[in-house]
Amino acid sequence: MQGDQLSCSHTSAHAVRRLPRFDVTLMEHYLDDLRPLKEEVYELFKQHPELLVKEEEGLSKEEHRELVRRCLHVILDAGYSPLSFLTKDQAKYFYLSELLALVDLSLTIKLGVQYSLWGGSVVNLGTERHRRAYFDDIDRFRLPGCFAMTELKHGSNVAGLQTEAVLDVHKDEWVVHTPDDGAIKWWIGNAAEDGRAATVFARLKVPAPDGSGALDDHGVHAFVVPLRDSSGNTLPGVEIHDCGYKVGLNGIDNGAIQFTHVRIPRENLLDRFATVDRSGRYSSPITSAARRFAATLGELTGGRVGLTAASVGVLKGALTIAVRYSAQRQQFGPPDGPEVAVLDYPSQQAKLMPMLATCYALMFAKNRLVQKYCEMKRTKDEALVADVHSLSAGLKAYTTTYVNTAIGVCRESCGGHGYASVNRLGALRSDHDIFQTFEGDNTVLLQQVAALLLKEYRDSFRGSPLMATWSYLKIWAQDSLPANPLVTHETDPSHLRDPSFLVRALRYRTARLLHTLAARLRKHSRRLGDFGAWNKCLMHVLALSRAHVECVMLEEALGAAERCVDPDCRRSLKALADLFALDRIHSDIIFRNDDYIAPEKAKAIQRLIEALCSELRGVAVPLVDSFAIPDHILRAPIGLSTTAVDPYGSYLEAAGFDG
């Protein structure tokens, strides 16, 4: 009902509303099969309003960190076991990350550092011995920990890390050491105040078996290194400093760690993929060092899934604020007539409706990623491991980059009131910004996606079995053909909204980019070498990966619309999927350069995009209402569910007016 009140507030000649109103409760239930967890978690914070950050109050980093700790303890005291979720019910773990994103993104990251990174590294890179020793204390936050991978000099290039762990055979101990300033562990979450131990990524070095005194370097491995005693004092050889205030996420105690000949037991090597015996002999079930390193990093993909989920949660919140505000805010109008809601203007619709369509597509793609991840953890299937690695890298990169831009557009769409700290868009933008960098810089992750696509593409020509399941790789010959000239010029809306046209168009773009990239790399590598060729084609590489992710998003969005039983909900979901695809087709010049879309067809697509934006405006508020974000969690006065009845009441109250 609330959404109906908002979106019916004003009518405009520009707003043609042909989409039927749907039942918001039905849509919410279709979108969210973990609603009980949402209700339980959000009820906790309704009972503890003092734990909800008030951005306008400007907490110090120390105050914010303490607030985040208290929030985490409330979750644990309510009986939740985040590490059990991570190991046994991953869908709930990732959903918890999404839910907490709108409570406080610092809390989401605190959860991720403690459980996905610190706990996940112990569980996934260690053996049962490590699980028995650490699991319960990590789960209950009795052993706060860190994930000490990034160094001052090296971040994404994990293979280049410099921290050393050298085996002292005589004492049966590893000596962990920072060889120079560039190797200081930097930006380590939980380090500045809370961390009592860390998973430290260091170069494993053992004495050469020939007795020469030289050291054999077996590359980067993970070790559990104690940092502080039970009283919080740093241990001998461990030096930690606070990284200080950041652009956002100041509820996280990031620190820099330097090790000076710190000794730890040999058993502190997390040895699932490699072991070192008492004599210093190194062995591994994976003979290839490259495959062993890849397997180690592959176990850490859960962090990317969690960031994708949290980022989608942020986008839902930002769009809820912007759409609700735009639906009730009135500006200008015809002479002698009422003012018109901002959302009735085509310019505002052009900003917000494609973003709403993208949000839904990202949500369905994220759901698919979570399903694949859960299945991968259960089956250990190699094809799924490859798919999850590629999709988690691509979706994390695409989602976080898109959401960061989208929050800015939402702020702009709310005018000056979007700039008020109390309305949260500024804090969401600042806190979310770093999502583009950690758990893998987005540019690096997109290159990983392209590299895997190229491998599968080349394997297909060698007759090798395809590991990945992306359909356009299997039907390259079919989908790479130019479009039928009649289809190239077809402008009828029924054709433009036909799923087969939309899917084929995005597949064509991906296949075309893949084919031309492979050809360009072959040509340039003869003169420049592999690295030089890749660098010369880097923008092409990134375009391919983004196109690939958008293919996945469209197929998941169309599939979700088709599976929806309620016809009214289904029509809105189909309109969102159509708008997402048409917006991408219209904005990418490759379709016109290749004569895939003739000029008159491009114009028809533009007209249809405008029409879809207008249609979706009529259900925009119900669509964001279906995210079911409670007012006490959203906390933006201009975006609350009560704004239709009392547009300024909460906002005035936040400013100190009695009302």
C-alpha positions as CSV (number, residue, x, y, z in Angstrom):
1,M,0.0,0.0,0.0
2,Q,2.8,2.4,0.9
3,G,4.3,2.0,-2.6
4,D,1.0,2.7,-4.2
5,Q,0.6,5.9,-2.3
6,L,4.1,7.1,-3.3
7,S,3.9,6.2,-7.0
8,C,0.3,7.5,-7.4
9,S,1.1,10.9,-5.9
10,H,1.1,12.7,-9.3
11,T,0.4,11.9,-12.9
12,S,2.2,13.3,-15.9
13,A,1.6,13.2,-19.6
14,H,5.1,11.8,-19.9
15,A,4.3,8.8,-17.6
16,V,2.6,6.0,-19.5
17,R,2.0,3.2,-16.9
18,R,1.0,0.0,-18.6
19,L,2.6,-2.4,-16.2
20,P,0.0,-3.8,-13.8
21,R,0.5,-3.2,-10.1
22,F,1.8,-6.3,-8.3
23,D,1.5,-7.5,-4.7
24,V,4.7,-6.3,-3.0
25,T,4.5,-9.2,-0.5
26,L,4.3,-11.7,-3.3
27,M,7.4,-10.1,-5.0
28,E,9.3,-10.0,-1.7
29,H,8.6,-13.6,-1.1
30,Y,9.7,-14.5,-4.6
31,L,12.9,-12.6,-4.3
32,D,13.9,-13.7,-0.8
33,D,13.7,-17.3,0.4
34,L,15.8,-16.4,3.6
35,R,13.3,-13.9,5.0
36,P,13.2,-15.5,8.5
37,L,16.9,-14.8,8.9
38,K,16.4,-11.2,7.8
39,E,13.6,-10.7,10.2
40,E,15.5,-12.1,13.1
41,V,18.7,-10.2,12.4
42,Y,17.0,-6.9,11.8
43,E,14.9,-7.4,14.9
44,L,18.1,-7.6,17.0
45,F,19.0,-4.1,15.9
46,K,15.5,-2.8,16.5
47,Q,16.0,-4.0,20.1
48,H,19.4,-2.2,20.2
49,P,18.9,1.1,18.4
50,E,21.9,2.5,20.3
51,L,24.1,0.3,18.0
52,L,23.0,1.8,14.8
53,V,25.5,4.4,13.5
54,K,24.4,8.0,13.1
55,E,26.6,9.3,10.4
56,E,25.9,12.9,11.2
57,E,27.4,12.5,14.7
58,G,30.9,12.0,13.3
59,L,32.2,9.2,15.5
60,S,36.0,8.9,16.1
61,K,37.6,5.8,14.7
62,E,38.0,4.5,18.3
63,E,34.3,5.0,19.0
64,H,33.2,3.5,15.7
65,R,35.4,0.4,16.3
66,E,33.9,-0.1,19.7
67,L,30.4,0.2,18.3
68,V,31.2,-2.5,15.7
69,R,32.6,-4.8,18.3
70,R,29.4,-4.4,20.3
71,C,27.3,-5.1,17.2
72,L,29.2,-8.3,16.6
73,H,28.8,-9.5,20.1
74,V,25.0,-8.9,19.9
75,I,24.9,-11.2,16.9
76,L,27.0,-13.9,18.7
77,D,25.0,-13.6,21.9
78,A,21.8,-14.2,19.9
79,G,23.2,-17.6,19.1
80,Y,24.4,-17.1,15.6
81,S,27.6,-19.0,14.5
82,P,29.1,-17.2,11.5
83,L,31.9,-19.7,11.1
84,S,29.4,-22.6,11.0
85,F,27.5,-20.7,8.4
86,L,30.7,-20.3,6.4
87,T,31.5,-24.0,6.5
88,K,28.1,-25.6,6.5
89,D,25.5,-23.2,5.2
90,Q,27.3,-20.7,3.0
91,A,24.1,-19.2,1.6
92,K,23.2,-17.9,5.0
93,Y,26.7,-16.5,5.6
94,F,26.6,-14.5,2.4
95,Y,23.1,-13.4,3.1
96,L,24.2,-12.2,6.5
97,S,26.9,-10.1,4.8
98,E,24.2,-8.5,2.6
99,L,21.9,-7.8,5.5
100,L,24.6,-6.1,7.6
101,A,25.7,-3.9,4.8
102,L,22.9,-1.5,5.6
103,V,23.4,-1.7,9.3
104,D,27.0,-0.6,9.0
105,L,29.4,-1.6,6.2
106,S,32.2,-1.6,8.8
107,L,30.3,-4.4,10.6
108,T,30.0,-6.3,7.3
109,I,33.8,-6.0,6.8
110,K,34.5,-6.9,10.4
111,L,32.5,-10.1,9.9
112,G,34.4,-10.8,6.7
113,V,37.8,-10.3,8.2
114,Q,37.1,-12.4,11.2
115,Y,35.2,-15.3,9.6
116,S,35.7,-15.3,5.8
117,L,39.4,-14.3,5.8
118,W,40.9,-15.3,9.2
119,G,38.5,-18.2,9.9
120,G,38.2,-19.2,6.3
121,S,41.9,-19.4,5.7
122,V,42.4,-21.6,8.8
123,V,39.6,-23.9,7.9
124,N,40.2,-24.1,4.1
125,L,44.0,-24.0,4.0
126,G,44.7,-25.9,7.2
127,T,43.8,-29.5,8.1
128,E,41.5,-31.0,10.8
129,R,44.2,-30.4,13.4
130,H,44.0,-26.7,12.8
131,R,40.2,-26.7,12.8
132,R,40.1,-28.4,16.2
133,A,42.6,-26.0,17.6
134,Y,41.0,-22.8,16.4
135,F,37.5,-23.2,15.2
136,D,35.5,-22.5,18.4
137,D,37.6,-19.6,19.5
138,I,37.5,-17.9,16.1
139,D,33.7,-18.5,15.9
140,R,33.0,-16.9,19.3
141,F,35.4,-14.0,18.7
142,R,37.5,-15.2,21.6
143,L,40.4,-15.3,19.1
144,P,40.2,-12.2,16.9
145,G,42.4,-12.6,14.0
146,C,43.8,-11.1,10.8
147,F,44.4,-12.0,7.2
148,A,47.9,-10.7,6.6
149,M,48.5,-11.0,2.9
150,T,48.8,-7.4,1.5
151,E,52.2,-5.7,1.9
152,L,53.3,-2.1,1.5
153,K,54.9,-2.9,-1.9
154,H,52.7,-5.8,-3.1
155,G,48.9,-6.1,-3.1
156,S,47.3,-7.9,-6.0
157,N,50.6,-9.6,-7.1
158,V,50.5,-12.2,-4.3
159,A,53.2,-14.2,-5.9
160,G,55.6,-11.3,-5.3
161,L,55.1,-11.1,-1.5
162,Q,58.4,-10.7,0.3
163,T,57.7,-11.7,3.9
164,E,59.8,-14.9,4.7
165,A,59.1,-18.0,6.8
166,V,62.4,-19.8,7.0
167,L,62.6,-23.2,8.7
168,D,65.1,-23.6,11.5
169,V,65.5,-27.4,11.3
170,H,67.4,-27.6,14.6
171,K,64.7,-26.0,16.7
172,D,61.8,-27.3,14.5
173,E,60.5,-23.7,14.1
174,W,59.6,-21.2,11.4
175,V,61.3,-17.9,11.6
176,V,58.9,-15.3,10.2
177,H,60.7,-12.1,9.2
178,T,60.0,-8.8,7.3
179,P,63.1,-8.4,5.1
180,D,62.6,-4.7,4.2
181,D,60.1,-1.9,4.6
182,G,58.3,-2.9,1.4
183,A,57.4,-6.2,3.0
184,I,55.5,-4.7,6.0
185,K,52.0,-6.1,6.0
186,W,49.7,-3.2,5.4
187,W,46.0,-2.4,5.6
188,I,45.5,-5.6,7.7
189,G,42.0,-5.6,9.2
190,N,41.7,-6.4,12.9
191,A,45.4,-5.7,13.3
192,A,45.5,-2.2,14.9
193,E,43.6,-3.2,18.1
194,D,41.8,-6.6,18.1
195,G,44.0,-9.2,16.4
196,R,45.6,-11.8,18.6
197,A,46.8,-14.0,15.7
198,A,47.1,-13.8,11.9
199,T,47.2,-16.0,8.9
200,V,50.4,-14.6,7.4
201,F,51.3,-15.2,3.8
202,A,55.0,-15.6,3.5
203,R,57.6,-17.2,1.3
204,L,58.3,-20.7,2.6
205,K,62.0,-21.4,2.6
206,V,63.8,-24.6,3.8
207,P,67.5,-25.6,3.8
208,A,68.5,-27.1,0.5
209,P,68.9,-30.9,0.8
210,D,72.5,-30.8,-0.5
211,G,73.7,-29.2,2.8
212,S,75.2,-26.2,1.0
213,G,73.4,-23.8,3.4
214,A,71.3,-22.3,0.6
215,L,67.6,-22.0,1.0
216,D,65.0,-23.5,-1.4
217,D,62.1,-21.0,-1.9
218,H,58.8,-22.9,-2.4
219,G,56.8,-19.7,-2.9
220,V,54.0,-18.1,-0.9
221,H,52.3,-20.2,1.8
222,A,50.1,-19.5,4.8
223,F,51.1,-19.6,8.4
224,V,49.3,-19.0,11.7
225,V,51.4,-16.4,13.6
226,P,50.4,-15.2,17.1
227,L,50.4,-11.4,17.4
228,R,49.3,-10.5,21.0
229,D,49.0,-12.1,24.4
230,S,45.7,-12.5,26.2
231,S,46.1,-9.0,27.7
232,G,46.5,-7.4,24.3
233,N,50.2,-6.8,24.4
234,T,52.2,-7.4,21.2
235,L,54.5,-10.4,21.3
236,P,58.3,-10.2,21.0
237,G,59.4,-9.4,17.4
238,V,55.9,-8.2,16.4
239,E,55.5,-4.5,15.8
240,I,52.0,-3.1,14.9
241,H,50.9,0.4,14.0
242,D,47.4,1.8,13.3
243,C,46.9,2.8,9.7
244,G,44.8,5.7,10.9
245,Y,41.7,7.3,9.5
246,K,40.5,6.2,6.1
247,V,38.1,7.6,3.5
248,G,35.5,5.3,5.0
249,L,35.1,2.1,7.0
250,N,36.6,3.7,10.1
251,G,35.0,1.0,12.3
252,I,37.7,-1.4,11.1
253,D,41.0,-1.3,12.9
254,N,43.4,-1.6,10.0
255,G,47.0,-1.9,10.9
256,A,50.6,-2.4,9.6
257,I,52.6,-5.4,10.9
258,Q,56.3,-5.9,10.9
259,F,58.0,-9.1,12.0
260,T,61.5,-9.4,13.3
261,H,62.6,-13.0,13.5
262,V,59.3,-14.2,15.0
263,R,59.5,-17.9,15.9
264,I,56.5,-20.2,15.5
265,P,56.1,-24.0,15.6
266,R,56.5,-25.9,12.4
267,E,52.9,-27.1,12.8
268,N,51.7,-23.6,12.3
269,L,52.1,-24.0,8.6
270,L,48.5,-24.3,7.2
271,D,49.4,-27.5,5.4
272,R,46.4,-28.7,3.4
273,F,48.3,-28.3,0.1
274,A,51.9,-28.7,1.3
275,T,53.7,-30.1,4.3
276,V,57.3,-29.9,5.7
277,D,58.5,-32.7,7.9
278,R,60.9,-32.6,10.9
279,S,63.9,-32.9,8.6
280,G,62.8,-30.0,6.4
281,R,61.6,-32.1,3.5
282,Y,58.9,-30.3,1.5
283,S,56.1,-32.3,-0.1
284,S,52.8,-31.6,-1.7
285,P,50.0,-33.7,-3.3
286,I,50.0,-31.1,-6.1
287,T,53.3,-31.4,-8.0
288,S,52.9,-28.2,-10.0
289,A,53.9,-25.1,-8.1
290,A,51.6,-23.0,-10.2
291,R,48.6,-25.3,-9.6
292,R,49.4,-25.4,-5.9
293,F,49.5,-21.6,-5.7
294,A,46.2,-21.4,-7.7
295,A,44.6,-24.0,-5.4
296,T,45.6,-21.9,-2.3
297,L,44.1,-18.7,-3.7
298,G,41.1,-20.6,-5.1
299,E,40.1,-21.5,-1.6
300,L,39.7,-17.8,-0.8
301,T,37.0,-17.0,-3.4
302,G,34.4,-16.9,-0.7
303,G,35.5,-13.4,0.2
304,R,34.6,-12.2,-3.3
305,V,31.2,-13.8,-3.1
306,G,30.6,-12.0,0.3
307,L,31.7,-8.6,-1.2
308,T,29.4,-9.1,-4.1
309,A,26.4,-9.8,-1.8
310,A,27.2,-6.9,0.4
311,S,27.6,-4.6,-2.6
312,V,24.2,-5.6,-3.9
313,G,22.8,-4.8,-0.5
314,V,24.2,-1.3,-0.6
315,L,22.7,-0.8,-4.1
316,K,19.3,-1.9,-2.9
317,G,19.5,0.7,0.0
318,A,20.7,3.5,-2.2
319,L,18.0,2.9,-4.8
320,T,15.3,2.7,-2.2
321,I,16.3,6.1,-0.9
322,A,16.6,7.7,-4.3
323,V,13.4,6.2,-5.8
324,R,11.2,6.9,-2.8
325,Y,12.5,10.5,-2.6
326,S,12.1,11.1,-6.3
327,A,8.5,9.8,-6.2
328,Q,7.4,12.2,-3.5
329,R,9.6,15.2,-4.2
330,Q,7.7,17.7,-6.5
331,Q,9.4,20.2,-8.7
332,F,7.9,22.6,-11.3
333,G,4.8,21.8,-13.4
334,P,2.5,23.2,-16.1
335,P,1.2,26.7,-15.7
336,D,-1.7,26.8,-13.2
337,G,-1.3,23.1,-12.4
338,P,0.2,21.2,-9.6
339,E,3.9,20.5,-9.3
340,V,5.1,17.3,-10.8
341,A,6.9,14.5,-8.9
342,V,10.6,14.4,-9.9
343,L,10.3,10.8,-10.9
344,D,7.8,11.7,-13.5
345,Y,10.5,13.5,-15.5
346,P,12.1,11.4,-18.2
347,S,15.5,12.7,-17.2
348,Q,15.1,11.3,-13.7
349,Q,13.7,8.0,-15.1
350,A,16.7,7.7,-17.4
351,K,19.0,8.0,-14.3
352,L,17.1,5.6,-12.0
353,M,15.2,3.0,-14.0
354,P,18.2,1.4,-15.8
355,M,20.0,1.3,-12.4
356,L,16.9,-0.4,-10.9
357,A,17.0,-2.9,-13.7
358,T,20.7,-3.5,-13.2
359,C,20.2,-4.0,-9.5
360,Y,17.7,-6.7,-10.1
361,A,20.0,-8.4,-12.7
362,L,22.9,-8.2,-10.3
363,M,20.7,-9.7,-7.5
364,F,19.8,-12.7,-9.6
365,A,23.3,-13.2,-10.8
366,K,24.6,-13.0,-7.3
367,N,22.0,-15.6,-6.3
368,R,23.3,-17.9,-9.0
369,L,26.9,-17.3,-7.9
370,V,26.0,-18.3,-4.3
371,Q,24.2,-21.4,-5.5
372,K,27.3,-22.4,-7.6
373,Y,29.6,-21.7,-4.7
374,C,27.6,-23.9,-2.3
375,E,27.5,-26.6,-4.9
376,M,31.2,-26.3,-5.4
377,K,31.9,-26.6,-1.7
378,R,29.7,-29.7,-1.5
379,T,30.9,-31.6,-4.6
380,K,34.5,-30.3,-5.2
381,D,33.7,-30.6,-8.9
382,E,36.6,-29.2,-11.0
383,A,34.3,-27.6,-13.6
384,L,32.4,-25.8,-10.8
385,V,35.7,-24.6,-9.3
386,A,36.6,-23.0,-12.6
387,D,33.2,-21.5,-13.0
388,V,33.1,-20.1,-9.5
389,H,36.6,-18.7,-9.8
390,S,35.6,-16.9,-13.0
391,L,32.2,-15.8,-12.0
392,S,33.2,-14.6,-8.5
393,A,36.0,-12.5,-9.9
394,G,33.9,-11.1,-12.7
395,L,30.8,-10.3,-10.6
396,K,32.8,-8.9,-7.7
397,A,34.6,-6.5,-10.1
398,Y,31.6,-5.6,-12.1
399,T,29.2,-5.2,-9.1
400,T,31.5,-3.1,-6.9
401,T,32.5,-0.8,-9.8
402,Y,28.9,-0.3,-10.9
403,V,27.5,0.2,-7.4
404,N,30.1,2.8,-6.6
405,T,29.1,4.9,-9.6
406,A,25.4,4.2,-8.9
407,I,25.6,5.6,-5.3
408,G,26.8,8.9,-6.7
409,V,24.0,9.0,-9.2
410,C,21.5,8.3,-6.4
411,R,23.0,11.2,-4.4
412,E,22.7,13.5,-7.4
413,S,19.1,12.3,-8.0
414,C,18.2,13.4,-4.4
415,G,19.5,16.9,-5.0
416,G,20.8,18.8,-2.0
417,H,19.1,16.6,0.4
418,G,21.1,13.7,-0.8
419,Y,24.2,15.6,0.4
420,A,22.9,15.6,4.0
421,S,24.9,13.1,6.1
422,V,21.8,12.0,7.8
423,N,20.4,10.6,4.5
424,R,23.4,8.2,4.4
425,L,24.3,8.3,0.7
426,G,27.6,10.0,1.4
427,A,28.6,7.5,4.0
428,L,27.6,4.5,1.8
429,R,29.7,5.9,-1.0
430,S,32.7,6.5,1.2
431,D,32.5,3.1,2.9
432,H,31.8,1.2,-0.3
433,D,34.5,2.8,-2.4
434,I,37.3,0.4,-1.2
435,F,35.2,-2.6,-2.3
436,Q,36.7,-1.9,-5.8
437,T,40.2,-2.7,-4.4
438,F,40.2,-5.3,-1.7
439,E,39.7,-9.0,-2.3
440,G,41.4,-8.3,-5.6
441,D,41.7,-5.0,-7.5
442,N,38.8,-4.9,-10.0
443,T,41.1,-4.4,-13.0
444,V,43.2,-7.4,-12.0
445,L,40.1,-9.6,-11.4
446,L,38.6,-8.7,-14.8
447,Q,41.9,-9.8,-16.4
448,Q,41.6,-13.2,-14.6
449,V,38.1,-13.6,-16.1
450,A,39.4,-12.9,-19.6
451,A,42.4,-15.2,-19.2
452,L,40.0,-18.1,-18.3
453,L,37.7,-17.3,-21.3
454,L,40.7,-17.3,-23.6
455,K,41.9,-20.7,-22.2
456,E,38.5,-22.2,-22.8
457,Y,38.3,-20.7,-26.2
458,R,41.6,-22.1,-27.3
459,D,40.9,-25.5,-25.7
460,S,37.7,-25.7,-27.8
461,F,39.8,-25.5,-31.0
462,R,42.1,-28.2,-29.7
463,G,39.3,-30.6,-29.1
464,S,39.8,-30.4,-25.3
465,P,36.7,-30.9,-23.1
466,L,35.3,-27.5,-22.0
467,M,35.6,-26.9,-18.3
468,A,33.4,-23.9,-18.2
469,T,29.6,-23.9,-18.9
470,W,29.2,-20.6,-20.7
471,S,27.0,-21.4,-23.7
472,Y,28.5,-18.9,-26.0
473,L,31.9,-20.6,-25.8
474,K,30.3,-23.9,-27.0
475,I,28.3,-22.3,-29.9
476,W,30.9,-19.8,-31.1
477,A,30.5,-20.7,-34.7
478,Q,26.7,-20.2,-34.5
479,D,26.6,-17.0,-32.5
480,S,29.5,-15.3,-34.2
481,L,27.8,-15.1,-37.6
482,P,26.6,-11.6,-38.6
483,A,22.9,-11.0,-38.0
484,N,20.4,-11.6,-40.8
485,P,20.1,-8.3,-42.7
486,L,16.3,-8.3,-42.1
487,V,16.9,-8.8,-38.4
488,T,19.5,-6.0,-38.4
489,H,16.8,-3.6,-39.5
490,E,13.8,-5.0,-37.5
491,T,12.3,-2.4,-35.2
492,D,9.1,-3.9,-33.9
493,P,9.0,-3.8,-30.1
494,S,7.9,-7.5,-29.9
495,H,11.2,-8.4,-31.7
496,L,13.3,-6.0,-29.6
497,R,11.9,-7.5,-26.4
498,D,12.2,-11.1,-27.6
499,P,14.6,-12.9,-25.2
500,S,16.2,-14.7,-28.1
501,F,17.2,-11.4,-29.7
502,L,18.4,-9.9,-26.4
503,V,20.4,-13.0,-25.4
504,R,21.9,-13.5,-28.8
505,A,22.9,-9.9,-29.1
506,L,24.9,-10.0,-25.8
507,R,26.3,-13.4,-26.7
508,Y,27.4,-12.0,-30.1
509,R,29.2,-9.1,-28.4
510,T,31.1,-11.5,-26.0
511,A,32.0,-14.0,-28.7
512,R,33.1,-11.2,-31.0
513,L,35.3,-9.7,-28.4
514,L,36.7,-13.1,-27.5
515,H,37.5,-14.0,-31.1
516,T,39.1,-10.6,-31.9
517,L,41.1,-10.5,-28.7
518,A,42.6,-14.0,-29.4
519,A,43.6,-12.8,-32.9
520,R,45.1,-9.6,-31.6
521,L,47.1,-11.4,-28.9
522,R,48.5,-13.8,-31.4
523,K,49.6,-11.0,-33.7
524,H,51.2,-8.8,-31.1
525,S,52.9,-11.5,-29.1
526,R,55.2,-12.3,-32.1
527,R,56.7,-8.8,-31.7
528,L,56.1,-7.8,-28.1
529,G,56.0,-11.1,-26.2
530,D,53.1,-12.3,-24.1
531,F,53.3,-9.6,-21.5
532,G,53.6,-6.8,-24.0
533,A,50.8,-8.2,-26.1
534,W,48.5,-8.5,-23.2
535,N,49.3,-5.0,-22.0
536,K,48.7,-3.6,-25.5
537,C,45.3,-5.3,-25.6
538,L,44.3,-4.5,-22.0
539,M,41.3,-2.3,-22.7
540,H,40.0,-5.1,-25.0
541,V,40.6,-7.6,-22.2
542,L,38.5,-5.5,-19.8
543,A,35.7,-5.0,-22.3
544,L,35.5,-8.8,-22.9
545,S,35.2,-9.5,-19.2
546,R,32.5,-6.9,-18.6
547,A,30.6,-8.2,-21.6
548,H,30.8,-11.7,-20.3
549,V,29.4,-10.7,-16.9
550,E,26.5,-8.8,-18.5
551,C,25.7,-12.0,-20.5
552,V,25.4,-13.9,-17.2
553,M,23.3,-11.1,-15.7
554,L,20.8,-11.1,-18.5
555,E,20.4,-14.8,-18.6
556,E,19.8,-14.9,-14.9
557,A,17.3,-12.0,-15.0
558,L,15.3,-13.5,-17.9
559,G,15.3,-16.9,-16.1
560,A,14.1,-15.3,-12.9
561,A,11.3,-13.6,-14.8
562,E,10.2,-16.7,-16.6
563,R,10.1,-18.8,-13.3
564,C,7.9,-16.3,-11.5
565,V,4.4,-17.7,-11.1
566,D,2.6,-14.5,-10.4
567,P,1.8,-12.8,-13.8
568,D,1.9,-9.2,-12.5
569,C,5.3,-9.7,-10.8
570,R,6.5,-11.6,-13.9
571,R,5.7,-8.7,-16.2
572,S,7.7,-6.2,-14.1
573,L,10.6,-8.6,-13.9
574,K,10.6,-9.1,-17.6
575,A,10.5,-5.3,-18.2
576,L,13.5,-4.9,-15.9
577,A,15.4,-7.6,-17.8
578,D,14.5,-6.1,-21.2
579,L,15.6,-2.6,-20.1
580,F,18.9,-3.9,-18.7
581,A,19.7,-5.6,-22.0
582,L,18.5,-2.8,-24.4
583,D,20.4,-0.2,-22.4
584,R,23.6,-2.2,-22.8
585,I,23.0,-2.8,-26.5
586,H,22.2,0.8,-27.2
587,S,25.3,2.1,-25.3
588,D,27.9,-0.2,-26.9
589,I,29.1,1.1,-30.3
590,I,30.3,-2.4,-31.2
591,F,26.8,-3.3,-32.4
592,R,26.7,-0.4,-34.9
593,N,30.3,-0.7,-35.9
594,D,29.6,-4.4,-36.9
595,D,26.3,-3.5,-38.6
596,Y,24.6,-5.7,-36.1
597,I,22.2,-2.9,-35.3
598,A,21.2,-0.6,-38.2
599,P,20.7,3.1,-37.4
600,E,16.9,2.9,-37.6
601,K,17.0,-0.1,-35.2
602,A,19.2,1.9,-32.8
603,K,16.7,4.7,-32.8
604,A,13.9,2.2,-32.1
605,I,15.8,0.8,-29.2
606,Q,16.3,4.3,-27.8
607,R,12.5,4.9,-28.0
608,L,11.8,1.6,-26.4
609,I,14.2,2.3,-23.5
610,E,12.4,5.6,-22.9
611,A,9.0,3.8,-22.9
612,L,10.2,1.1,-20.6
613,C,11.6,3.7,-18.2
614,S,8.2,5.3,-18.2
615,E,6.4,2.1,-17.6
616,L,8.7,1.0,-14.8
617,R,8.3,4.4,-13.2
618,G,4.7,3.3,-12.3
619,V,6.0,0.3,-10.3
620,A,9.4,1.7,-9.2
621,V,8.3,2.3,-5.6
622,P,6.8,-1.2,-5.3
623,L,10.0,-2.6,-6.8
624,V,12.2,-1.0,-4.1
625,D,9.6,-1.8,-1.4
626,S,10.0,-5.5,-2.4
627,F,13.6,-5.3,-1.1
628,A,11.8,-5.0,2.3
629,I,14.4,-2.9,4.1
630,P,12.9,-1.8,7.4
631,D,13.0,1.9,8.2
632,H,15.1,1.4,11.3
633,I,17.8,-0.2,9.1
634,L,17.5,2.2,6.1
635,R,17.6,5.2,8.5
636,A,17.5,7.9,5.7
637,P,14.8,10.3,6.5
638,I,14.1,11.2,2.8
639,G,13.8,7.5,1.9
640,L,11.6,6.0,4.7
641,S,8.4,4.1,3.9
642,T,6.5,6.9,5.7
643,T,7.5,9.7,3.3
644,A,4.3,9.5,1.3
645,V,2.2,10.3,4.3
646,D,4.7,12.7,6.0
647,P,7.4,13.6,3.5
648,Y,9.4,15.8,5.8
649,G,8.5,14.6,9.4
650,S,11.5,12.4,10.0
651,Y,13.9,14.8,8.2
652,L,12.7,17.7,10.3
653,E,13.0,15.7,13.5
654,A,16.6,14.7,12.5
655,A,17.4,18.4,12.2
656,G,16.0,19.2,15.7
657,F,12.5,20.5,14.9
658,D,9.8,19.5,17.3
659,G,7.1,19.0,14.6
